[in-house]
Amino acid sequence: MKILDNLLKIFVIVFIAFIYLPAFLVILLSFEKSSSIALPITGFTLDWYIKKPVGYETPAFISLYYDHRFWDALRNSVYVSFATALLTGLLVTACALALRHRVRGRDVLFYVLLLGFIVPGVMMGLGNTFLYSMLGLEKSFWSVVLINVAYIVPFGLILMMARFDPDLMEYEQAAGALKASPLNVFRTITLPLIRWEVISATIFGFLLSWGELIRTQFMLKGTGTLSVFIYTQLSVYPLTPKWYAAGTLISVIAFIGLAIFAFILSRGPRSQ
């Protein structure tokens, strides 16, 4: 039994290291003094974050602070992620509340919604590209938001339905028996009891959209979001610590969101 426990501990440690060690290396290499990517690093510097350009430099050697395209991509990512998060929160809440009831077609609707994350991202991107072309529609900000929402809603739906208070419907029925209107029941009973689930689904939507690449690159023209911007730049320019600095900023925001998300999930349904 001791051997099994030790093996499990080793597995957990290796698994955590496999997940977080690359992120740690990205942060470390973002402070590399030279332009080469190797360990051990030659020195620490903030040049890749804030150094002012001297003469003409290729985008791979311009610091993040002075790279206007980086800021355009960051702004796009923030807009897309916030819009996706809000729509995800609304749709997940509506679908989760509707799927509690045993109505005809409920199971079909549930599995149709799950297709959003089962269908490969490349297929979704190619299919939407052809659809927009066939309908004569221009790809825009909302094109990215909608394809991200279709991908993220199933995750949020499973998360929310698993955490519903099992007595929620009884509370709602009791309020309805006291002649409360459906709107008042939702406002005074349902929403207060599921508020943390709604918030967690919204944050989850932001986090998944924040780092999404495959679907986004098909649906947004120009600079794109941060993930798309870094991916396209690396296909043209050499790999320098600047891109690790960009990855560090993306990771820091994601870690903050993850910490908030974990705090909310740590609250049991009964602690509300």
Backbone as JSON, one array per atom type, in Angstrom:
{
  "sequence": "MKILDNLLKIFVIVFIAFIYLPAFLVILLSFEKSSSIALPITGFTLDWYIKKPVGYETPAFISLYYDHRFWDALRNSVYVSFATALLTGLLVTACALALRHRVRGRDVLFYVLLLGFIVPGVMMGLGNTFLYSMLGLEKSFWSVVLINVAYIVPFGLILMMARFDPDLMEYEQAAGALKASPLNVFRTITLPLIRWEVISATIFGFLLSWGELIRTQFMLKGTGTLSVFIYTQLSVYPLTPKWYAAGTLISVIAFIGLAIFAFILSRGPRSQ",
  "N": [[0.82, -1.2, 0.0], [1.99, 1.19, 0.79], [3.87, 1.51, -1.22], [2.23, 1.91, -3.44], [0.99, 4.32, -2.72], [3.22, 6.02, -2.7], [3.97, 5.88, -5.38], [1.72, 7.09, -6.55], [1.97, 9.67, -5.5], [4.37, 10.45, -6.71], [3.54, 10.39, -9.38], [1.62, 12.45, -9.37], [3.25, 14.67, -8.77], [4.98, 14.68, -11.0], [3.09, 15.07, -13.01], [2.03, 17.61, -12.38], [4.37, 19.11, -12.67], [4.8, 18.72, -15.4], [2.73, 20.21, -16.43], [3.08, 22.85, -15.41], [5.8, 23.51, -15.52], [6.64, 24.26, -18.22], [5.32, 26.78, -18.38], [6.65, 28.18, -16.36], [9.23, 28.23, -17.48], [8.79, 29.8, -19.72], [8.27, 32.29, -18.51], [10.72, 32.7, -17.22], [12.55, 32.79, -19.41], [11.7, 35.08, -20.64], [13.05, 37.14, -19.52], [15.59, 36.97, -20.47], [18.78, 38.16, -21.33], [20.21, 38.19, -23.76], [19.47, 37.68, -27.3], [19.15, 35.08, -27.9], [17.66, 31.84, -27.36], [18.09, 29.87, -24.79], [19.29, 27.7, -22.18], [21.73, 27.71, -19.58], [20.43, 31.02, -18.77], [21.89, 34.11, -19.92], [21.76, 36.44, -18.51], [19.71, 38.81, -16.69], [17.07, 40.91, -17.77], [14.87, 43.68, -18.5], [14.47, 44.49, -21.02], [13.06, 43.34, -23.17], [10.52, 43.88, -22.54], [10.26, 46.7, -22.12], [12.2, 48.22, -23.46], [13.35, 50.99, -25.38], [13.16, 51.4, -28.89], [16.09, 51.46, -31.01], [16.89, 53.07, -33.74], [16.12, 51.32, -36.81], [14.42, 48.33, -36.29], [13.58, 44.89, -36.55], [10.28, 43.46, -36.06], [10.55, 41.32, -34.23], [12.49, 42.12, -32.47], [11.71, 44.4, -31.25], [10.62, 45.87, -28.27], [7.83, 44.9, -26.18], [6.38, 47.07, -25.19], [6.71, 49.1, -27.03], [5.7, 48.09, -29.33], [3.22, 48.56, -31.39], [1.44, 46.92, -32.69], [1.27, 44.72, -31.06], [-0.16, 45.8, -28.92], [-2.53, 46.36, -30.21], [-3.37, 43.75, -30.73], [-3.63, 42.82, -28.11], [-5.72, 44.45, -27.2], [-7.75, 43.53, -28.91], [-7.95, 40.89, -27.97], [-8.85, 41.28, -25.35], [-11.36, 42.5, -25.79], [-12.7, 40.5, -27.3], [-12.61, 38.34, -25.5], [-14.02, 39.28, -23.24], [-16.56, 39.79, -24.36], [-17.2, 37.21, -25.23], [-17.22, 35.91, -22.77], [-19.4, 37.12, -21.42], [-21.59, 36.46, -23.1], [-21.38, 33.69, -22.97], [-21.9, 33.22, -20.23], [-24.63, 34.06, -20.1], [-25.92, 32.33, -21.98], [-25.22, 29.76, -21.04], [-26.44, 29.78, -18.52], [-29.17, 30.06, -19.22], [-29.56, 27.71, -20.77], [-28.85, 25.68, -18.94], [-30.8, 25.99, -16.93], [-33.06, 25.43, -18.41], [-32.64, 22.78, -19.2], [-33.0, 21.34, -16.91], [-35.58, 20.49, -16.69], [-37.78, 17.84, -17.53], [-38.46, 17.6, -20.58], [-39.73, 17.06, -23.91], [-37.27, 16.25, -26.25], [-35.14, 17.11, -24.75], [-32.75, 15.61, -24.2], [-31.7, 15.39, -26.76], [-31.19, 18.1, -27.37], [-29.24, 18.6, -25.44], [-27.07, 16.96, -26.27], [-26.62, 18.01, -28.77], [-25.68, 20.55, -28.1], [-23.3, 19.76, -26.91], [-21.77, 19.16, -29.11], [-20.34, 21.36, -29.75], [-17.79, 21.41, -28.52], [-16.87, 18.96, -29.24], [-16.59, 18.72, -32.0], [-13.78, 19.1, -34.07], [-11.54, 21.93, -33.9], [-10.38, 22.87, -36.28], [-12.15, 21.91, -38.25], [-14.46, 23.35, -37.53], [-13.54, 25.95, -38.0], [-12.91, 25.89, -40.8], [-15.43, 25.19, -41.84], [-17.03, 27.38, -41.04], [-15.7, 29.42, -42.37], [-16.24, 28.79, -45.07], [-19.04, 28.98, -44.97], [-19.47, 31.72, -44.38], [-18.37, 32.81, -46.67], [-20.08, 31.76, -48.64], [-22.51, 32.94, -47.94], [-21.89, 35.54, -48.31], [-20.92, 37.13, -46.25], [-19.05, 39.35, -44.16], [-16.16, 38.66, -42.28], [-15.84, 39.38, -38.84], [-15.45, 41.05, -35.66], [-17.55, 39.9, -34.16], [-17.79, 37.47, -35.4], [-15.66, 35.95, -34.41], [-16.33, 35.93, -31.7], [-18.77, 34.49, -31.68], [-18.04, 31.92, -32.67], [-16.3, 31.15, -30.69], [-18.01, 31.12, -28.48], [-19.72, 29.02, -29.18], [-17.95, 26.94, -28.88], [-17.26, 27.05, -26.15], [-19.56, 27.04, -24.53], [-20.57, 24.32, -24.02], [-18.7, 23.35, -22.08], [-19.09, 25.13, -19.94], [-21.76, 24.56, -19.44], [-21.82, 21.88, -18.52], [-20.29, 22.23, -16.23], [-21.9, 24.03, -14.72], [-24.38, 22.65, -14.39], [-23.59, 20.48, -12.89], [-23.17, 21.61, -10.44], [-25.48, 22.64, -9.42], [-27.78, 23.42, -6.82], [-29.41, 20.74, -5.33], [-31.95, 21.07, -4.27], [-33.03, 23.22, -5.5], [-35.17, 23.39, -7.4], [-37.32, 22.72, -5.77], [-37.49, 24.9, -4.05], [-38.16, 26.85, -5.91], [-40.65, 25.91, -6.79], [-42.08, 26.11, -4.41], [-42.12, 28.87, -4.05], [-43.56, 29.54, -6.33], [-46.01, 28.4, -5.66], [-46.84, 30.16, -3.78], [-47.82, 32.2, -5.24], [-45.92, 33.78, -6.53], [-44.52, 35.55, -9.26], [-43.0, 34.22, -12.3], [-40.78, 35.8, -12.98], [-40.14, 37.1, -10.58], [-39.58, 34.86, -9.03], [-37.26, 33.93, -10.27], [-35.6, 36.15, -9.87], [-35.45, 36.48, -7.07], [-35.14, 33.96, -5.93], [-33.96, 31.88, -7.65], [-31.68, 33.1, -9.05], [-30.04, 34.22, -6.89], [-29.23, 31.78, -5.71], [-27.76, 30.51, -7.66], [-25.78, 32.21, -8.35], [-22.96, 32.11, -8.04], [-22.31, 29.99, -9.69], [-23.03, 31.08, -12.15], [-21.22, 33.2, -12.33], [-18.79, 31.75, -12.27], [-19.01, 30.26, -14.65], [-18.95, 32.35, -16.46], [-16.37, 33.45, -16.03], [-14.9, 31.22, -16.76], [-15.53, 31.11, -19.45], [-14.22, 33.43, -20.3], [-11.52, 32.71, -19.81], [-11.08, 30.45, -21.49], [-11.52, 31.59, -23.98], [-9.56, 33.52, -24.01], [-7.07, 32.29, -24.55], [-7.53, 31.0, -26.94], [-6.79, 29.67, -30.13], [-6.99, 28.06, -32.56], [-9.66, 28.12, -33.7], [-10.06, 30.86, -33.73], [-8.15, 31.97, -35.5], [-9.18, 31.51, -38.0], [-11.31, 33.23, -38.23], [-10.87, 35.95, -37.87], [-9.67, 38.9, -39.28], [-6.66, 40.8, -40.11], [-4.62, 42.03, -37.45], [-5.49, 40.4, -35.36], [-6.14, 38.35, -32.42], [-4.15, 38.05, -29.36], [-3.02, 35.43, -29.24], [-3.22, 34.58, -31.91], [-1.75, 36.6, -33.14], [0.88, 36.24, -32.08], [1.39, 33.67, -33.05], [1.32, 34.05, -35.88], [3.38, 35.92, -36.19], [5.6, 34.44, -35.41], [5.81, 32.72, -37.5], [7.03, 34.18, -39.38], [9.09, 35.82, -38.36], [12.17, 35.54, -36.4], [12.54, 33.47, -33.42], [12.55, 35.07, -30.4], [13.3, 36.34, -27.04], [11.3, 38.18, -26.75], [8.8, 37.15, -27.52], [8.42, 35.33, -25.56], [8.1, 37.06, -23.46], [5.66, 38.18, -24.19], [4.12, 35.88, -23.99], [4.34, 35.54, -21.25], [2.83, 37.69, -20.22], [0.29, 36.95, -21.14], [0.01, 34.56, -19.74], [0.07, 35.42, -17.05], [-2.31, 36.9, -16.78], [-4.09, 34.82, -17.3], [-3.52, 33.11, -15.14], [-4.34, 34.67, -12.98], [-7.09, 34.82, -13.52], [-7.64, 32.1, -13.3], [-7.11, 31.66, -10.59], [-9.16, 33.14, -9.39], [-11.32, 31.73, -10.42], [-10.88, 29.2, -9.26], [-11.23, 29.84, -6.58], [-13.95, 30.44, -6.53], [-15.05, 27.98, -7.28], [-14.34, 26.55, -5.07], [-16.2, 27.15, -3.25], [-18.83, 25.56, -1.85], [-22.11, 24.45, -3.0], [-23.86, 24.75, -0.88], [-22.76, 26.71, 0.64], [-23.54, 29.14, -0.13]],
  "CA": [[0.0, 0.0, 0.0], [2.89, 2.33, 0.84], [4.48, 1.65, -2.55], [1.22, 2.5, -4.31], [0.84, 5.73, -2.32], [4.4, 6.75, -3.17], [3.87, 5.98, -6.85], [0.7, 8.11, -6.84], [2.55, 10.98, -5.19], [5.34, 10.75, -7.76], [2.77, 10.68, -10.59], [1.02, 13.78, -9.22], [4.33, 15.65, -8.87], [5.41, 14.73, -12.41], [2.0, 15.63, -13.8], [1.99, 19.05, -12.12], [5.56, 19.68, -13.29], [4.58, 18.68, -16.84], [1.8, 21.28, -16.78], [3.49, 24.2, -15.01], [7.2, 23.8, -15.84], [6.75, 25.09, -19.44], [4.92, 28.16, -18.08], [7.75, 28.77, -15.6], [10.34, 28.47, -18.4], [8.4, 30.96, -20.54], [8.49, 33.49, -17.68], [12.17, 32.85, -17.01], [13.22, 33.17, -20.66], [11.29, 36.42, -21.06], [14.02, 38.08, -18.96], [16.9, 36.65, -21.05], [19.44, 39.37, -21.79], [20.56, 38.08, -25.18], [18.34, 37.36, -28.17], [19.09, 33.63, -28.1], [16.82, 31.1, -26.43], [18.84, 28.72, -24.3], [19.58, 27.65, -20.75], [21.28, 28.75, -18.64], [20.31, 32.35, -19.37], [23.13, 34.88, -19.79], [21.54, 37.58, -17.62], [18.32, 39.24, -16.57], [16.79, 42.26, -18.26], [13.48, 44.01, -18.84], [14.51, 45.11, -22.36], [12.04, 42.78, -24.05], [9.24, 44.46, -22.12], [10.14, 48.17, -22.11], [13.31, 48.93, -24.1], [13.01, 51.87, -26.49], [13.89, 50.99, -30.11], [17.2, 52.29, -31.46], [16.91, 52.92, -35.19], [15.18, 50.35, -37.36], [14.53, 46.96, -35.78], [12.48, 44.02, -36.98], [9.31, 43.29, -34.97], [10.99, 40.33, -33.24], [13.46, 42.72, -31.56], [11.09, 45.58, -30.63], [10.01, 45.5, -26.99], [6.37, 44.88, -26.19], [5.82, 48.39, -24.89], [6.78, 49.95, -28.23], [5.13, 47.37, -30.48], [1.81, 48.97, -31.43], [0.61, 45.78, -33.13], [1.03, 43.91, -29.87], [-1.24, 46.43, -28.15], [-3.76, 46.12, -30.98], [-3.76, 42.35, -30.49], [-4.08, 42.74, -26.71], [-7.06, 45.05, -27.14], [-8.68, 42.59, -29.55], [-8.14, 39.74, -27.07], [-9.68, 41.71, -24.21], [-12.73, 42.69, -26.27], [-13.27, 39.2, -27.67], [-12.76, 37.49, -24.32], [-15.1, 39.8, -22.41], [-17.83, 39.55, -25.04], [-17.44, 35.77, -25.18], [-17.54, 35.55, -21.38], [-20.76, 37.56, -21.1], [-22.53, 35.63, -23.85], [-21.3, 32.33, -22.41], [-22.64, 33.22, -18.96], [-26.07, 34.14, -20.36], [-26.4, 31.12, -22.66], [-25.08, 28.61, -20.15], [-27.48, 29.88, -17.49], [-30.47, 29.76, -19.84], [-29.61, 26.29, -21.16], [-28.81, 24.84, -17.74], [-32.1, 26.07, -16.27], [-34.05, 24.75, -19.27], [-32.38, 21.34, -19.27], [-33.39, 20.67, -15.66], [-36.93, 19.97, -16.82], [-37.92, 16.69, -18.43], [-39.32, 17.94, -21.7], [-39.39, 16.31, -25.12], [-36.11, 16.78, -26.97], [-34.11, 17.61, -23.84], [-31.49, 14.89, -24.4], [-31.19, 15.76, -28.08], [-30.63, 19.44, -27.24], [-28.01, 18.52, -24.64], [-25.97, 16.4, -27.07], [-26.33, 18.98, -29.84], [-24.82, 21.56, -27.5], [-21.97, 19.18, -26.68], [-21.01, 19.11, -30.37], [-19.5, 22.55, -29.83], [-16.39, 21.11, -28.2], [-16.48, 17.66, -29.82], [-16.15, 18.96, -33.38], [-12.43, 19.69, -34.08], [-11.49, 23.36, -34.18], [-10.08, 23.11, -37.7], [-13.39, 21.71, -38.99], [-15.32, 24.5, -37.25], [-13.0, 27.11, -38.7], [-13.1, 25.72, -42.25], [-16.86, 25.23, -42.13], [-17.51, 28.75, -40.9], [-15.11, 30.21, -43.45], [-17.03, 28.52, -46.27], [-20.39, 29.5, -44.76], [-19.42, 33.18, -44.52], [-18.12, 33.1, -48.09], [-21.29, 31.41, -49.39], [-23.55, 33.92, -47.62], [-21.4, 36.88, -48.62], [-20.76, 37.87, -45.0], [-17.69, 39.74, -43.79], [-15.72, 38.23, -40.96], [-15.71, 40.53, -37.96], [-15.29, 40.8, -34.23], [-18.6, 39.0, -33.69], [-17.53, 36.14, -35.95], [-14.79, 35.27, -33.46], [-17.08, 35.74, -30.46], [-19.77, 33.44, -31.84], [-17.43, 30.6, -32.79], [-15.78, 30.83, -29.36], [-19.15, 30.79, -27.61], [-20.17, 27.66, -29.54], [-16.95, 26.01, -28.34], [-17.12, 27.13, -24.7], [-20.83, 26.79, -23.83], [-20.69, 22.96, -23.45], [-17.9, 23.24, -20.85], [-19.79, 25.86, -18.89], [-23.03, 23.88, -19.15], [-21.52, 20.73, -17.66], [-19.82, 22.77, -14.96], [-23.0, 24.62, -13.97], [-25.39, 21.66, -14.04], [-23.04, 19.61, -11.85], [-23.08, 22.31, -9.18], [-26.79, 23.16, -9.01], [-28.35, 22.96, -5.54], [-30.45, 19.74, -5.65], [-33.27, 21.51, -3.78], [-33.37, 24.48, -6.15], [-36.51, 23.32, -8.0], [-38.31, 22.71, -4.7], [-37.62, 26.29, -3.61], [-38.89, 27.58, -6.95], [-42.05, 25.47, -6.76], [-42.7, 26.68, -3.21], [-42.37, 30.29, -4.32], [-44.67, 29.6, -7.29], [-47.24, 28.08, -4.94], [-47.22, 31.37, -3.03], [-48.27, 33.15, -6.26], [-44.85, 34.64, -7.04], [-44.4, 35.48, -10.71], [-41.74, 33.57, -12.73], [-39.67, 36.76, -12.93], [-39.77, 37.29, -9.18], [-38.95, 33.62, -8.57], [-35.89, 33.92, -10.78], [-34.82, 37.25, -9.29], [-35.29, 36.38, -5.61], [-34.82, 32.59, -5.5], [-33.03, 31.14, -8.52], [-30.41, 33.78, -9.31], [-29.14, 34.23, -5.71], [-28.72, 30.45, -5.41], [-26.84, 30.04, -8.7], [-24.95, 33.34, -8.77], [-21.56, 31.72, -8.15], [-22.2, 29.15, -10.88], [-23.08, 31.99, -13.3], [-19.93, 33.91, -12.36], [-17.73, 30.81, -12.64], [-19.16, 29.97, -16.08], [-18.52, 33.54, -17.19], [-14.91, 33.5, -15.95], [-14.42, 30.09, -17.55], [-15.65, 31.55, -20.83], [-13.12, 34.38, -20.55], [-10.23, 32.01, -19.82], [-10.94, 29.62, -22.69], [-11.44, 32.48, -25.13], [-8.31, 34.29, -23.9], [-5.96, 31.59, -25.18], [-7.99, 30.21, -28.09], [-6.04, 29.96, -31.35], [-7.36, 27.33, -33.77], [-10.89, 28.65, -34.29], [-9.96, 32.31, -33.88], [-7.34, 32.37, -36.65], [-9.99, 31.41, -39.21], [-12.46, 34.13, -38.23], [-10.54, 37.36, -37.64], [-8.67, 39.43, -40.2], [-5.78, 41.79, -39.53], [-3.7, 41.65, -36.38], [-6.07, 39.29, -34.62], [-5.95, 38.33, -30.97], [-2.76, 37.83, -28.98], [-2.56, 34.1, -29.64], [-3.06, 34.57, -33.37], [-0.67, 37.52, -33.47], [2.16, 35.59, -31.78], [1.54, 32.54, -33.97], [1.65, 34.54, -37.22], [4.69, 36.56, -36.15], [6.63, 33.41, -35.32], [5.95, 32.08, -38.8], [7.76, 35.1, -40.26], [10.27, 36.37, -37.69], [12.85, 34.56, -35.54], [12.11, 33.33, -32.04], [13.35, 35.84, -29.45], [12.63, 36.42, -25.74], [10.12, 39.06, -26.81], [7.58, 36.34, -27.59], [8.26, 34.76, -24.22], [7.53, 38.14, -22.66], [4.25, 38.24, -24.54], [3.5, 34.7, -23.37], [4.27, 35.77, -19.81], [1.67, 38.54, -19.94], [-0.9, 36.12, -21.35], [-0.08, 33.59, -18.64], [-0.25, 36.11, -15.79], [-3.75, 37.17, -16.78], [-4.78, 33.53, -17.2], [-3.34, 32.6, -13.77], [-5.22, 35.46, -12.1], [-8.45, 34.34, -13.76], [-7.74, 30.73, -12.77], [-7.18, 31.76, -9.13], [-10.53, 33.56, -9.06], [-12.18, 30.6, -10.77], [-10.69, 28.16, -8.25], [-11.85, 30.32, -5.34], [-15.4, 30.3, -6.65], [-15.38, 26.55, -7.26], [-14.13, 26.01, -3.72], [-17.4, 27.41, -2.47], [-19.83, 24.52, -2.09], [-23.43, 24.97, -3.27], [-24.55, 25.06, 0.36], [-22.11, 27.82, 1.32], [-24.02, 30.39, -0.71]],
  "C": [[0.87, 1.26, 0.0], [3.51, 2.6, -0.53], [3.51, 2.32, -3.5], [1.02, 3.98, -3.99], [2.02, 6.56, -2.82], [4.39, 6.92, -4.68], [2.85, 7.04, -7.26], [1.23, 9.51, -6.58], [3.54, 11.4, -6.26], [4.62, 11.13, -9.05], [2.19, 12.09, -10.52], [2.08, 14.87, -9.39], [4.79, 15.8, -10.32], [4.35, 15.38, -13.28], [1.92, 17.14, -13.63], [3.19, 19.74, -12.77], [5.4, 19.75, -14.81], [3.67, 19.83, -17.29], [2.42, 22.66, -16.57], [4.95, 24.52, -15.31], [7.36, 24.59, -17.13], [6.37, 26.55, -19.19], [6.03, 28.88, -17.31], [8.92, 29.11, -16.52], [10.04, 29.66, -19.32], [8.67, 32.25, -19.77], [9.97, 33.75, -17.5], [12.87, 33.38, -18.26], [12.81, 34.55, -21.16], [12.23, 37.49, -20.52], [15.44, 37.83, -19.46], [17.52, 37.92, -21.66], [19.76, 39.33, -23.28], [19.31, 37.71, -25.99], [18.21, 35.86, -28.42], [18.25, 32.98, -27.02], [17.57, 29.84, -26.01], [19.0, 28.83, -22.79], [21.0, 27.18, -20.56], [21.23, 30.12, -19.32], [21.56, 33.16, -19.04], [22.99, 36.05, -18.83], [20.08, 37.97, -17.63], [18.17, 40.68, -17.05], [15.3, 42.42, -18.5], [13.38, 44.6, -20.26], [13.39, 44.61, -23.26], [10.64, 43.27, -23.69], [9.17, 45.97, -22.42], [11.24, 48.91, -22.88], [12.83, 49.76, -25.29], [13.81, 51.48, -27.73], [14.99, 51.98, -30.47], [17.33, 52.08, -32.97], [15.86, 51.92, -35.65], [15.46, 48.96, -36.8], [13.35, 46.15, -36.29], [11.54, 43.8, -35.79], [9.74, 42.32, -33.88], [11.91, 40.92, -32.19], [12.94, 44.02, -30.94], [10.39, 45.14, -29.34], [8.49, 45.6, -27.07], [5.77, 46.27, -26.03], [5.76, 49.26, -26.14], [6.25, 49.25, -29.48], [3.64, 47.64, -30.53], [0.91, 47.82, -31.88], [0.33, 44.83, -31.97], [-0.13, 44.48, -29.07], [-2.57, 46.31, -28.88], [-4.29, 44.71, -30.73], [-4.27, 42.17, -29.07], [-5.48, 43.31, -26.57], [-8.1, 44.13, -27.77], [-8.99, 41.4, -28.63], [-9.05, 40.1, -25.91], [-11.13, 41.85, -24.65], [-13.41, 41.36, -26.56], [-13.55, 38.36, -26.43], [-13.89, 37.97, -23.42], [-16.46, 39.55, -23.05], [-18.19, 38.07, -25.01], [-17.87, 35.34, -23.78], [-18.99, 35.92, -21.04], [-21.81, 36.71, -21.82], [-22.54, 34.2, -23.33], [-22.08, 32.24, -21.11], [-24.14, 33.23, -19.16], [-26.61, 32.84, -20.96], [-26.32, 29.88, -21.77], [-26.16, 28.62, -19.08], [-28.84, 29.5, -18.05], [-30.6, 28.28, -20.18], [-29.65, 25.38, -19.95], [-30.16, 24.83, -17.03], [-33.16, 25.33, -17.08], [-33.88, 23.24, -19.25], [-32.68, 20.61, -17.96], [-34.73, 19.97, -15.8], [-36.98, 18.84, -17.84], [-38.95, 17.01, -19.51], [-38.85, 17.16, -22.93], [-38.23, 17.01, -25.85], [-34.99, 17.28, -26.07], [-32.76, 16.93, -24.11], [-30.86, 15.24, -25.74], [-30.52, 17.13, -28.02], [-29.3, 19.41, -26.49], [-26.84, 18.03, -25.49], [-25.64, 17.28, -28.27], [-25.4, 20.07, -29.32], [-23.4, 21.04, -27.27], [-21.12, 19.12, -27.94], [-20.05, 20.28, -30.49], [-18.04, 22.28, -29.49], [-15.95, 19.75, -28.71], [-15.95, 17.83, -31.24], [-14.77, 19.63, -33.35], [-12.44, 21.15, -34.5], [-11.23, 23.68, -35.64], [-11.34, 22.94, -38.54], [-14.35, 22.87, -38.78], [-14.85, 25.73, -38.02], [-13.21, 27.04, -40.21], [-14.57, 25.83, -42.64], [-17.42, 26.63, -42.06], [-16.95, 29.67, -41.98], [-15.9, 30.03, -44.74], [-18.43, 29.11, -46.15], [-20.43, 31.01, -44.95], [-19.22, 33.57, -45.98], [-19.38, 32.85, -48.92], [-22.4, 32.44, -49.18], [-23.14, 35.36, -47.91], [-21.23, 37.75, -47.39], [-19.29, 38.18, -44.75], [-17.35, 39.2, -42.41], [-15.43, 39.46, -40.1], [-15.44, 40.08, -36.54], [-16.3, 39.77, -33.73], [-18.46, 37.6, -34.27], [-16.68, 35.32, -34.98], [-15.56, 34.95, -32.18], [-18.04, 34.56, -30.58], [-19.15, 32.05, -31.94], [-16.8, 30.18, -31.46], [-16.88, 30.43, -28.4], [-19.64, 29.37, -27.9], [-19.22, 26.61, -28.97], [-17.0, 25.93, -26.82], [-18.39, 26.77, -23.95], [-20.95, 25.37, -23.28], [-19.9, 22.77, -22.15], [-18.63, 23.91, -19.69], [-21.09, 25.19, -18.48], [-22.81, 22.7, -18.21], [-21.11, 21.19, -16.26], [-21.0, 23.27, -14.11], [-24.0, 23.57, -13.51], [-24.89, 20.74, -12.92], [-23.07, 20.26, -10.48], [-24.4, 22.93, -8.73], [-27.18, 22.59, -7.64], [-29.47, 21.97, -5.85], [-31.85, 20.15, -5.21], [-33.76, 22.76, -4.48], [-34.79, 24.47, -6.7], [-37.6, 23.31, -6.93], [-38.53, 24.13, -4.18], [-38.45, 27.08, -4.63], [-40.36, 27.2, -6.95], [-42.78, 26.03, -5.54], [-43.02, 28.15, -3.41], [-43.51, 30.46, -5.32], [-46.0, 29.31, -6.63], [-47.74, 29.27, -4.13], [-47.56, 32.53, -3.98], [-47.18, 34.14, -6.72], [-44.74, 34.47, -8.55], [-43.08, 34.8, -11.08], [-40.54, 34.52, -12.65], [-39.2, 36.98, -11.49], [-39.1, 36.04, -8.6], [-37.5, 33.58, -9.01], [-35.03, 34.96, -10.07], [-34.51, 37.04, -7.82], [-34.88, 34.98, -5.13], [-33.71, 31.98, -6.35], [-31.67, 31.83, -8.64], [-29.5, 33.87, -8.07], [-28.52, 32.87, -5.42], [-27.72, 29.93, -6.45], [-25.84, 31.12, -9.11], [-23.48, 32.95, -8.94], [-21.34, 30.81, -9.35], [-22.19, 30.03, -12.14], [-21.74, 32.71, -13.44], [-18.81, 32.98, -12.8], [-17.8, 30.44, -14.12], [-18.69, 31.14, -16.93], [-16.99, 33.66, -17.19], [-14.29, 32.39, -16.79], [-14.47, 30.44, -19.04], [-14.54, 32.51, -21.21], [-11.8, 33.64, -20.71], [-10.03, 31.18, -21.08], [-10.81, 30.48, -23.95], [-10.1, 33.21, -25.17], [-7.15, 33.6, -24.62], [-6.32, 30.83, -26.43], [-7.26, 30.64, -29.36], [-6.67, 29.35, -32.58], [-8.58, 27.95, -34.44], [-10.76, 30.13, -34.61], [-9.22, 32.71, -35.15], [-8.11, 32.29, -37.96], [-10.96, 32.58, -39.35], [-12.13, 35.6, -38.06], [-9.43, 37.8, -38.57], [-7.76, 40.41, -39.45], [-4.88, 41.22, -38.45], [-4.19, 40.45, -35.6], [-5.89, 39.42, -33.12], [-4.49, 38.02, -30.64], [-2.23, 36.47, -29.44], [-2.31, 34.02, -31.13], [-1.89, 35.44, -33.78], [0.69, 36.87, -33.24], [2.43, 34.45, -32.76], [1.96, 33.0, -35.36], [3.02, 35.2, -37.26], [5.82, 35.54, -36.12], [6.81, 32.65, -36.63], [6.76, 32.93, -39.77], [9.09, 35.52, -39.65], [10.9, 35.34, -36.75], [12.29, 34.56, -34.11], [13.07, 34.08, -31.13], [12.62, 35.88, -28.11], [11.42, 37.35, -25.73], [8.84, 38.24, -26.78], [7.34, 35.62, -26.27], [7.72, 35.81, -23.24], [6.04, 38.29, -22.92], [3.5, 37.07, -23.92], [3.39, 34.85, -21.87], [3.07, 36.63, -19.45], [0.36, 37.77, -20.1], [-1.09, 35.17, -20.17], [-0.47, 34.24, -17.32], [-1.74, 36.4, -15.69], [-4.54, 35.88, -16.63], [-4.68, 32.96, -15.78], [-4.22, 33.36, -12.78], [-6.66, 35.0, -12.26], [-8.66, 32.95, -13.18], [-7.85, 30.75, -11.24], [-8.58, 32.18, -8.68], [-11.51, 32.43, -9.3], [-12.1, 29.5, -9.71], [-11.33, 28.56, -6.92], [-13.36, 30.14, -5.38], [-15.81, 28.84, -6.59], [-15.21, 25.95, -5.88], [-15.31, 26.26, -2.81], [-18.44, 26.34, -2.81], [-21.18, 25.15, -2.33], [-24.15, 25.4, -2.0], [-23.97, 26.27, 1.07], [-22.6, 29.17, 0.83], [-25.04, 31.03, 0.2]]
}
